């Protein structure tokens, strides 16, 4: 064979091999589908945002490992709202202006979630909040959803429980914001309708840790019970000071006090506190125990109701996205969310009313006994 023929043959073989190699190269992975999540990651409510993000990452990792949306992975874009309405509005505009973001989760408080909601209502982006419980939140527009029970449901539930326990009079202590005011008003309305008497309603500014003057004032009427509408940071202080002042009233609260941190901060003072909740980590259901063990393994901490609410909110959004497919539009995702029925979450099964988009949930009764949350029959 002539030398030049060998050279040409060698070039042809190499070219063929290169062509085969190029054709065998895997196709580039599809761009991930995007969801936005706004939450407080700095400021005095940052601990809640951290729990939301932690829980979201656990759910997202499992979802993508199982194949995502027909093989397309999903990515969550996190933004820090600082629990500030102005920051939330700016984030909502940023998310709305990004056509790849198909839906959003958050925010934490009702005030902040509703401020952002006005933007999402105009831009046509589905917003699912894990904790916005103000009755007016879902009234912003057809684009707002939540997977937490509202104070319009929780207040009457706890009021009935309180009346059945023998309480005829009650004083209310509530944080001065949209959520706290609605929590106090919904409870007071129900308690009066059920034949009870509200002896006082006292509001305090966010960040307050000294409740002695309020407790002394409402204590003069010696109410049978006191209803706390606040978060665990304030709740631990209020309960410690109530014990120091020898307040004898039975203590009840909104579900927002349900956190291991309450016991850690409040110590023996929180024993006897009663509240309702949708999440109980001791629940033997496999999905609950899987979540609890994975959360502890990843973050060396036990998940509370807030983490559980975020875990389910992300799961509900991902399920709706999967139902629509990788070519989903914002409007299609919104309609799929509205069809959510009996989603099997760690906070119980969740279904959305197709018109009001309010969740149907069940509440458990709990009491702090011996430094532990105990589910009551």
LUMNUTOR-156427 format. One record per residue (C-alpha): residue number from 1; residue in one letter; x negated, y, z. Coordinates in steps of 0.02 Angstrom, whole numbers, padded with zeros to 5 digits. Layout:
<rs>
  seq  type       X       Y       Z
  NUM     a       X       Y       Z
...
</rs>
This chain:
<rs>
  seq  type       X       Y       Z
    1     x   00000   00000   00000
    2     x  -00067   00171  -00044
    3     x  -00119   00279   00105
    4     x  -00004   00423   00056
    5     x   00144   00304   00052
    6     x   00104   00245   00228
    7     x   00101   00425   00286
    8     x   00268   00464   00204
    9     x   00344   00306   00275
   10     x   00281   00355   00447
   11     x   00361   00528   00432
   12     x   00526   00449   00376
   13     x   00525   00329   00525
   14     x   00488   00468   00646
   15     x   00626   00578   00572
   16     x   00749   00436   00583
   17     x   00700   00402   00764
   18     x   00720   00586   00806
   19     x   00890   00591   00723
   20     x   00946   00439   00823
   21     x   00883   00518   00981
   22     x   00979   00678   00948
   23     x   01138   00585   00909
   24     x   01121   00479   01066
   25     x   01100   00630   01180
   26     x   01251   00649   01296
   27     x   01371   00789   01256
   28     x   01355   00942   01367
   29     x   01464   00933   01521
   30     x   01626   01030   01508
   31     x   01630   01199   01593
   32     x   01712   01178   01763
   33     x   01888   01240   01794
   34     x   01886   01385   01916
   35     x   01990   01426   02069
   36     x   01964   01578   02179
   37     x   01966   01577   02369
   38     x   01966   01739   02468
   39     x   01937   01730   02656
   40     x   01849   01822   02797
   41     x   01667   01766   02796
   42     x   01604   01914   02897
   43     x   01682   02022   03031
   44     x   01781   01972   03186
   45     x   01881   01836   03097
   46     x   01736   01756   03004
   47     x   01750   01594   03103
   48     x   01915   01559   03016
   49     x   01842   01589   02844
   50     x   01699   01471   02883
   51     x   01822   01335   02932
   52     x   01922   01364   02773
   53     x   01766   01350   02664
   54     x   01703   01196   02757
   55     x   01868   01105   02734
   56     x   01884   01162   02554
   57     x   01713   01091   02511
   58     x   01756   00921   02584
   59     x   01916   00910   02483
   60     x   01836   00978   02324
   61     x   01689   00857   02333
   62     x   01805   00707   02349
   63     x   01916   00770   02207
   64     x   01772   00792   02085
   65     x   01696   00625   02135
   66     x   01861   00544   02088
   67     x   01854   00617   01912
   68     x   01916   00795   01934
   69     x   02046   00847   01806
   70     x   02035   00714   01671
   71     x   01847   00713   01687
   72     x   01827   00902   01703
   73     x   01757   00960   01871
   74     x   01833   01101   01972
   75     x   01733   01239   02055
   76     x   01792   01359   02190
   77     x   01729   01538   02188
   78     x   01724   01608   02366
   79     x   01737   01793   02408
   80     x   01726   01880   02577
   81     x   01879   01986   02615
   82     x   01818   02032   02790
   83     x   02002   02017   02839
   84     x   02021   02192   02767
   85     x   02167   02235   02650
   86     x   02058   02352   02544
   87     x   01926   02218   02519
   88     x   02062   02092   02479
   89     x   02138   02203   02345
   90     x   01967   02225   02263
   91     x   01939   02036   02263
   92     x   02113   02005   02193
   93     x   02076   02123   02051
   94     x   01909   02039   02020
   95     x   01988   01866   02015
   96     x   02131   01928   01906
   97     x   02010   02004   01781
   98     x   01919   01837   01760
   99     x   02026   01735   01639
  100     x   01939   01574   01690
  101     x   02008   01583   01867
  102     x   02173   01490   01855
  103     x   02237   01508   02033
  104     x   02184   01574   02203
  105     x   02190   01524   02385
  106     x   02197   01636   02539
  107     x   02192   01754   02622
  108     x   02189   01725   02810
  109     x   02307   01852   02888
  110     x   02478   01896   02821
  111     x   02433   02080   02806
  112     x   02281   02044   02699
  113     x   02364   01906   02598
  114     x   02512   02018   02557
  115     x   02399   02161   02502
  116     x   02309   02045   02382
  117     x   02476   01970   02331
  118     x   02534   02132   02254
  119     x   02389   02119   02131
  120     x   02419   01935   02092
  121     x   02603   01971   02065
  122     x   02560   02096   01929
  123     x   02425   01991   01846
  124     x   02522   01827   01854
  125     x   02405   01721   01961
  126     x   02471   01590   02082
  127     x   02417   01627   02262
  128     x   02425   01490   02395
  129     x   02387   01545   02573
  130     x   02349   01419   02707
  131     x   02395   01534   02852
  132     x   02500   01684   02796
  133     x   02657   01655   02900
  134     x   02744   01824   02891
  135     x   02922   01797   02825
  136     x   02896   01927   02689
  137     x   02739   01849   02613
  138     x   02828   01738   02487
  139     x   02948   01880   02448
  140     x   02807   01978   02364
  141     x   02839   01886   02200
  142     x   02865   01715   02123
  143     x   02676   01690   02122
  144     x   02656   01673   02312
  145     x   02653   01503   02402
  146     x   02602   01445   02575
  147     x   02584   01277   02658
  148     x   02605   01337   02837
  149     x   02771   01353   02927
  150     x   02828   01531   02956
  151     x   02864   01614   03121
  152     x   03045   01615   03066
  153     x   03037   01425   03090
  154     x   02907   01406   03227
  155     x   02980   01541   03340
  156     x   03153   01462   03355
  157     x   03075   01289   03374
  158     x   02969   01345   03523
  159     x   03112   01449   03593
  160     x   03226   01297   03596
  161     x   03090   01194   03678
  162     x   03065   01331   03809
  163     x   03251   01341   03846
  164     x   03262   01151   03862
  165     x   03120   01158   03987
  166     x   03226   01273   04097
  167     x   03160   01445   04054
  168     x   03296   01579   04060
  169     x   03183   01732   04050
  170     x   03025   01763   03950
  171     x   02897   01900   03920
  172     x   02804   01913   03755
  173     x   02624   01969   03726
  174     x   02580   01993   03542
  175     x   02439   02060   03435
  176     x   02482   02224   03348
  177     x   02481   02173   03165
  178     x   02608   02114   03038
  179     x   02591   01932   03090
  180     x   02599   01966   03277
  181     x   02750   02080   03262
  182     x   02845   01954   03156
  183     x   02799   01813   03276
  184     x   02863   01911   03424
  185     x   03022   01968   03338
  186     x   03069   01797   03268
  187     x   03044   01715   03437
  188     x   03138   01851   03532
  189     x   03285   01843   03412
  190     x   03299   01655   03433
  191     x   03277   01658   03622
  192     x   03417   01786   03642
  193     x   03530   01688   03523
  194     x   03500   01534   03630
  195     x   03558   01623   03787
  196     x   03391   01679   03857
  197     x   03331   01852   03907
  198     x   03171   01937   03849
  199     x   03109   02041   03996
  200     x   02968   02130   03901
  201     x   02872   02133   03738
  202     x   02695   02202   03749
  203     x   02582   02228   03598
  204     x   02392   02245   03602
  205     x   02265   02305   03475
  206     x   02158   02177   03381
  207     x   01993   02150   03473
  208     x   02070   02171   03646
  209     x   02000   02053   03779
  210     x   02065   02134   03938
  211     x   02248   02090   03969
  212     x   02256   02123   04156
  213     x   02360   02281   04143
  214     x   02484   02197   04026
  215     x   02496   02042   04135
  216     x   02521   02148   04291
  217     x   02657   02249   04205
  218     x   02758   02103   04138
  219     x   02728   02002   04297
  220     x   02834   02120   04401
  221     x   02992   02044   04324
  222     x   02928   01868   04363
  223     x   02982   01791   04197
  224     x   03004   01603   04192
  225     x   02885   01595   04043
  226     x   02764   01700   03942
  227     x   02747   01680   03754
  228     x   02576   01721   03680
  229     x   02569   01776   03497
  230     x   02383   01790   03466
  231     x   02227   01689   03418
  232     x   02119   01578   03526
  233     x   01989   01713   03564
  234     x   02120   01826   03642
  235     x   02217   01678   03712
  236     x   02069   01613   03813
  237     x   02045   01784   03893
  238     x   02231   01809   03928
  239     x   02248   01638   04009
  240     x   02092   01661   04116
  241     x   02154   01829   04177
  242     x   02329   01761   04209
  243     x   02253   01629   04323
  244     x   02148   01760   04412
  245     x   02305   01864   04442
  246     x   02399   01709   04502
  247     x   02534   01726   04369
  248     x   02657   01582   04398
  249     x   02753   01593   04233
  250     x   02747   01443   04116
  251     x   02634   01477   03968
  252     x   02687   01445   03788
  253     x   02604   01507   03628
  254     x   02608   01510   03440
  255     x   02514   01371   03350
  256     x   02373   01495   03315
  257     x   02297   01454   03486
  258     x   02273   01272   03438
  259     x   02084   01252   03430
  260     x   01952   01158   03530
  261     x   01871   01329   03551
  262     x   02018   01382   03660
  263     x   01972   01250   03789
  264     x   01786   01286   03770
  265     x   01812   01471   03803
  266     x   01955   01462   03928
  267     x   01905   01311   04033
  268     x   02029   01255   04165
  269     x   02133   01412   04140
  270     x   02211   01344   03981
  271     x   02280   01185   04061
  272     x   02470   01186   04055
  273     x   02481   01290   03896
  274     x   02612   01222   03776
  275     x   02626   01252   03589
  276     x   02686   01176   03426
  277     x   02571   01123   03285
  278     x   02571   01035   03117
  279     x   02400   00954   03142
  280     x   02348   00831   03276
  281     x   02171   00758   03254
  282     x   02217   00609   03363
  283     x   02347   00557   03234
  284     x   02299   00379   03183
  285     x   02355   00405   03001
  286     x   02210   00353   02886
  287     x   02206   00519   02793
  288     x   02193   00615   02957
  289     x   02055   00506   03028
  290     x   01958   00513   02864
  291     x   01964   00703   02865
  292     x   01916   00715   03049
  293     x   01767   00597   03030
  294     x   01705   00681   02870
  295     x   01720   00855   02946
  296     x   01626   00802   03103
  297     x   01490   00717   03000
  298     x   01467   00869   02887
  299     x   01478   01009   03015
  300     x   01450   00928   03184
  301     x   01615   00998   03246
  302     x   01795   00940   03260
  303     x   01919   01016   03137
  304     x   02066   01115   03205
  305     x   02232   01166   03132
  306     x   02155   01305   03028
  307     x   02031   01188   02945
  308     x   02171   01062   02915
  309     x   02282   01195   02836
  310     x   02143   01243   02715
  311     x   02105   01060   02676
  312     x   02286   01031   02626
  313     x   02303   01197   02533
  314     x   02154   01153   02423
  315     x   02223   00977   02398
  316     x   02392   01043   02345
  317     x   02313   01165   02222
  318     x   02200   01030   02149
  319     x   02345   00909   02130
  320     x   02445   01040   02037
  321     x   02296   01076   01924
  322     x   02273   00891   01888
  323     x   02458   00876   01843
  324     x   02439   01012   01711
  325     x   02272   00954   01640
  326     x   02107   01036   01588
  327     x   02193   01153   01466
  328     x   02299   01229   01605
  329     x   02359   01408   01598
  330     x   02395   01515   01749
  331     x   02582   01504   01719
  332     x   02577   01315   01702
  333     x   02480   01299   01865
  334     x   02607   01409   01953
  335     x   02751   01301   01891
  336     x   02661   01141   01942
  337     x   02636   01211   02118
  338     x   02822   01247   02130
  339     x   02856   01063   02095
  340     x   02750   01003   02243
  341     x   02850   00867   02330
  342     x   02795   00765   02481
  343     x   02610   00802   02461
  344     x   02530   00680   02586
  345     x   02419   00798   02684
  346     x   02335   00792   02854
  347     x   02463   00919   02917
  348     x   02605   00806   02863
  349     x   02700   00794   02701
  350     x   02726   00960   02612
  351     x   02861   01006   02488
  352     x   02896   01179   02417
  353     x   03072   01245   02397
  354     x   03077   01278   02208
  355     x   03160   01447   02234
  356     x   03085   01519   02394
  357     x   02920   01423   02383
  358     x   02930   01397   02572
  359     x   02859   01234   02639
  360     x   02958   01099   02725
  361     x   02852   01037   02872
  362     x   02869   00950   03039
  363     x   02803   01017   03204
  364     x   02730   00921   03350
  365     x   02740   00976   03532
  366     x   02576   00986   03626
  367     x   02513   01031   03799
  368     x   02337   01058   03864
  369     x   02308   00929   04001
  370     x   02141   00895   04084
  371     x   02050   00997   03954
  372     x   02128   00905   03807
  373     x   02270   00935   03686
  374     x   02402   00802   03720
  375     x   02547   00766   03604
  376     x   02713   00765   03698
  377     x   02859   00649   03657
</rs>
